[in-house]
Amino acid sequence: MRLSELGGKEIVDYRKAKRLGVLGQTDLEINASTGEINHLIIPTGKWMGRKAGAEIKVPWHFIRTIGTDMIILEVPENK
């Protein structure tokens, strides 16, 4: 799958059944030495009841499924 194919997908935490954002609004943290994706960095904004500028940093290995319309992940309880 290409990075361009990930854009626009809904990001959902399956444990909480909660929408976290849309991948087009999300940054990827990439390891400069290996080129591997380490984290999705999802800005929360005011619409999630948190202050603007807050973010959720989800390790790549917490992604459970990438479907046609959404990415389903398992966000740890402390995130």
Rosetta constraint file for C-alpha pairs under 8 A:
AtomPair CA 1 CA 5 HARMONIC 6.62 0.50
AtomPair CA 1 CA 6 HARMONIC 7.89 0.50
AtomPair CA 2 CA 6 HARMONIC 7.05 0.50
AtomPair CA 3 CA 7 HARMONIC 7.12 0.50
AtomPair CA 6 CA 23 HARMONIC 6.75 0.50
AtomPair CA 7 CA 22 HARMONIC 7.69 0.50
AtomPair CA 7 CA 23 HARMONIC 5.29 0.50
AtomPair CA 7 CA 24 HARMONIC 4.89 0.50
AtomPair CA 8 CA 22 HARMONIC 5.65 0.50
AtomPair CA 8 CA 23 HARMONIC 5.40 0.50
AtomPair CA 8 CA 24 HARMONIC 5.19 0.50
AtomPair CA 8 CA 69 HARMONIC 7.95 0.50
AtomPair CA 9 CA 22 HARMONIC 5.55 0.50
AtomPair CA 9 CA 23 HARMONIC 5.48 0.50
AtomPair CA 9 CA 24 HARMONIC 7.52 0.50
AtomPair CA 9 CA 68 HARMONIC 7.68 0.50
AtomPair CA 9 CA 69 HARMONIC 5.19 0.50
AtomPair CA 9 CA 70 HARMONIC 4.64 0.50
AtomPair CA 9 CA 71 HARMONIC 6.45 0.50
AtomPair CA 10 CA 19 HARMONIC 7.14 0.50
AtomPair CA 10 CA 20 HARMONIC 7.63 0.50
AtomPair CA 10 CA 21 HARMONIC 5.99 0.50
AtomPair CA 10 CA 22 HARMONIC 4.57 0.50
AtomPair CA 10 CA 23 HARMONIC 6.42 0.50
AtomPair CA 10 CA 69 HARMONIC 6.48 0.50
AtomPair CA 10 CA 70 HARMONIC 4.43 0.50
AtomPair CA 10 CA 71 HARMONIC 6.07 0.50
AtomPair CA 11 CA 19 HARMONIC 6.00 0.50
AtomPair CA 11 CA 20 HARMONIC 5.41 0.50
AtomPair CA 11 CA 21 HARMONIC 5.38 0.50
AtomPair CA 11 CA 22 HARMONIC 5.74 0.50
AtomPair CA 11 CA 23 HARMONIC 6.66 0.50
AtomPair CA 11 CA 70 HARMONIC 5.75 0.50
AtomPair CA 11 CA 71 HARMONIC 4.83 0.50
AtomPair CA 11 CA 72 HARMONIC 6.06 0.50
AtomPair CA 11 CA 73 HARMONIC 7.37 0.50
AtomPair CA 12 CA 17 HARMONIC 6.62 0.50
AtomPair CA 12 CA 18 HARMONIC 5.61 0.50
AtomPair CA 12 CA 19 HARMONIC 4.60 0.50
AtomPair CA 12 CA 20 HARMONIC 5.64 0.50
AtomPair CA 12 CA 21 HARMONIC 7.55 0.50
AtomPair CA 12 CA 70 HARMONIC 7.12 0.50
AtomPair CA 12 CA 71 HARMONIC 6.22 0.50
AtomPair CA 12 CA 72 HARMONIC 4.98 0.50
AtomPair CA 12 CA 73 HARMONIC 6.18 0.50
AtomPair CA 13 CA 17 HARMONIC 5.52 0.50
AtomPair CA 13 CA 18 HARMONIC 5.30 0.50
AtomPair CA 13 CA 19 HARMONIC 6.53 0.50
AtomPair CA 13 CA 20 HARMONIC 6.94 0.50
AtomPair CA 13 CA 72 HARMONIC 6.00 0.50
AtomPair CA 13 CA 73 HARMONIC 5.09 0.50
AtomPair CA 13 CA 74 HARMONIC 5.52 0.50
AtomPair CA 13 CA 75 HARMONIC 6.02 0.50
AtomPair CA 14 CA 18 HARMONIC 6.97 0.50
AtomPair CA 14 CA 72 HARMONIC 6.21 0.50
AtomPair CA 14 CA 73 HARMONIC 6.16 0.50
AtomPair CA 14 CA 74 HARMONIC 6.08 0.50
AtomPair CA 15 CA 74 HARMONIC 6.41 0.50
AtomPair CA 15 CA 75 HARMONIC 7.49 0.50
AtomPair CA 20 CA 42 HARMONIC 7.27 0.50
AtomPair CA 20 CA 44 HARMONIC 7.21 0.50
AtomPair CA 21 CA 25 HARMONIC 7.09 0.50
AtomPair CA 21 CA 26 HARMONIC 7.66 0.50
AtomPair CA 21 CA 42 HARMONIC 6.79 0.50
AtomPair CA 21 CA 43 HARMONIC 7.68 0.50
AtomPair CA 21 CA 44 HARMONIC 7.42 0.50
AtomPair CA 22 CA 26 HARMONIC 6.85 0.50
AtomPair CA 23 CA 27 HARMONIC 7.84 0.50
AtomPair CA 23 CA 42 HARMONIC 7.90 0.50
AtomPair CA 25 CA 42 HARMONIC 7.07 0.50
AtomPair CA 25 CA 43 HARMONIC 7.22 0.50
AtomPair CA 26 CA 40 HARMONIC 6.72 0.50
AtomPair CA 26 CA 41 HARMONIC 5.69 0.50
AtomPair CA 26 CA 42 HARMONIC 4.80 0.50
AtomPair CA 26 CA 43 HARMONIC 6.64 0.50
AtomPair CA 27 CA 40 HARMONIC 5.96 0.50
AtomPair CA 27 CA 41 HARMONIC 5.02 0.50
AtomPair CA 27 CA 42 HARMONIC 6.61 0.50
AtomPair CA 28 CA 37 HARMONIC 6.68 0.50
AtomPair CA 28 CA 38 HARMONIC 7.51 0.50
AtomPair CA 28 CA 39 HARMONIC 5.88 0.50
AtomPair CA 28 CA 40 HARMONIC 4.86 0.50
AtomPair CA 28 CA 41 HARMONIC 6.02 0.50
AtomPair CA 29 CA 37 HARMONIC 5.96 0.50
AtomPair CA 29 CA 38 HARMONIC 5.51 0.50
AtomPair CA 29 CA 39 HARMONIC 5.06 0.50
AtomPair CA 29 CA 40 HARMONIC 6.39 0.50
AtomPair CA 29 CA 41 HARMONIC 7.11 0.50
AtomPair CA 30 CA 35 HARMONIC 5.99 0.50
AtomPair CA 30 CA 36 HARMONIC 5.65 0.50
AtomPair CA 30 CA 37 HARMONIC 4.43 0.50
AtomPair CA 30 CA 38 HARMONIC 5.50 0.50
AtomPair CA 30 CA 39 HARMONIC 7.28 0.50
AtomPair CA 31 CA 35 HARMONIC 5.19 0.50
AtomPair CA 31 CA 36 HARMONIC 5.43 0.50
AtomPair CA 31 CA 37 HARMONIC 6.31 0.50
AtomPair CA 31 CA 38 HARMONIC 6.37 0.50
AtomPair CA 32 CA 36 HARMONIC 7.86 0.50
AtomPair CA 37 CA 60 HARMONIC 6.48 0.50
AtomPair CA 38 CA 59 HARMONIC 5.81 0.50
AtomPair CA 38 CA 60 HARMONIC 5.40 0.50
AtomPair CA 39 CA 57 HARMONIC 6.22 0.50
AtomPair CA 39 CA 58 HARMONIC 5.25 0.50
AtomPair CA 39 CA 59 HARMONIC 4.24 0.50
AtomPair CA 39 CA 60 HARMONIC 4.90 0.50
AtomPair CA 40 CA 56 HARMONIC 7.98 0.50
AtomPair CA 40 CA 57 HARMONIC 5.78 0.50
AtomPair CA 40 CA 58 HARMONIC 5.11 0.50
AtomPair CA 40 CA 59 HARMONIC 6.39 0.50
AtomPair CA 40 CA 60 HARMONIC 6.45 0.50
AtomPair CA 41 CA 55 HARMONIC 6.54 0.50
AtomPair CA 41 CA 56 HARMONIC 5.76 0.50
AtomPair CA 41 CA 57 HARMONIC 4.51 0.50
AtomPair CA 41 CA 58 HARMONIC 6.36 0.50
AtomPair CA 42 CA 55 HARMONIC 5.40 0.50
AtomPair CA 42 CA 56 HARMONIC 5.05 0.50
AtomPair CA 42 CA 57 HARMONIC 6.33 0.50
AtomPair CA 42 CA 58 HARMONIC 7.86 0.50
AtomPair CA 43 CA 53 HARMONIC 6.70 0.50
AtomPair CA 43 CA 54 HARMONIC 6.05 0.50
AtomPair CA 43 CA 55 HARMONIC 4.22 0.50
AtomPair CA 43 CA 56 HARMONIC 6.34 0.50
AtomPair CA 44 CA 48 HARMONIC 5.99 0.50
AtomPair CA 44 CA 50 HARMONIC 6.78 0.50
AtomPair CA 44 CA 51 HARMONIC 7.95 0.50
AtomPair CA 44 CA 52 HARMONIC 7.05 0.50
AtomPair CA 44 CA 53 HARMONIC 7.17 0.50
AtomPair CA 44 CA 54 HARMONIC 5.66 0.50
AtomPair CA 44 CA 55 HARMONIC 5.15 0.50
AtomPair CA 44 CA 56 HARMONIC 6.83 0.50
AtomPair CA 45 CA 49 HARMONIC 7.66 0.50
AtomPair CA 45 CA 50 HARMONIC 6.37 0.50
AtomPair CA 45 CA 51 HARMONIC 6.23 0.50
AtomPair CA 45 CA 52 HARMONIC 4.37 0.50
AtomPair CA 45 CA 53 HARMONIC 6.10 0.50
AtomPair CA 45 CA 54 HARMONIC 6.43 0.50
AtomPair CA 45 CA 55 HARMONIC 7.74 0.50
AtomPair CA 46 CA 50 HARMONIC 5.39 0.50
AtomPair CA 46 CA 51 HARMONIC 5.56 0.50
AtomPair CA 46 CA 52 HARMONIC 5.32 0.50
AtomPair CA 50 CA 54 HARMONIC 6.75 0.50
AtomPair CA 56 CA 79 HARMONIC 6.76 0.50
AtomPair CA 57 CA 79 HARMONIC 7.71 0.50
AtomPair CA 58 CA 62 HARMONIC 6.89 0.50
AtomPair CA 58 CA 75 HARMONIC 6.66 0.50
AtomPair CA 59 CA 63 HARMONIC 7.80 0.50
AtomPair CA 62 CA 73 HARMONIC 5.65 0.50
AtomPair CA 62 CA 74 HARMONIC 5.30 0.50
AtomPair CA 62 CA 75 HARMONIC 6.77 0.50
AtomPair CA 63 CA 71 HARMONIC 7.30 0.50
AtomPair CA 63 CA 72 HARMONIC 6.23 0.50
AtomPair CA 63 CA 73 HARMONIC 4.28 0.50
AtomPair CA 63 CA 74 HARMONIC 6.39 0.50
AtomPair CA 64 CA 71 HARMONIC 7.76 0.50
AtomPair CA 64 CA 72 HARMONIC 5.67 0.50
AtomPair CA 64 CA 73 HARMONIC 5.08 0.50
AtomPair CA 64 CA 74 HARMONIC 6.81 0.50
AtomPair CA 65 CA 71 HARMONIC 5.84 0.50
AtomPair CA 65 CA 72 HARMONIC 5.18 0.50
AtomPair CA 65 CA 73 HARMONIC 6.91 0.50
AtomPair CA 66 CA 70 HARMONIC 6.26 0.50
AtomPair CA 66 CA 71 HARMONIC 4.48 0.50
AtomPair CA 66 CA 72 HARMONIC 6.39 0.50
AtomPair CA 67 CA 71 HARMONIC 5.98 0.50
AtomPair CA 67 CA 72 HARMONIC 7.91 0.50
AtomPair CA 75 CA 79 HARMONIC 6.53 0.50
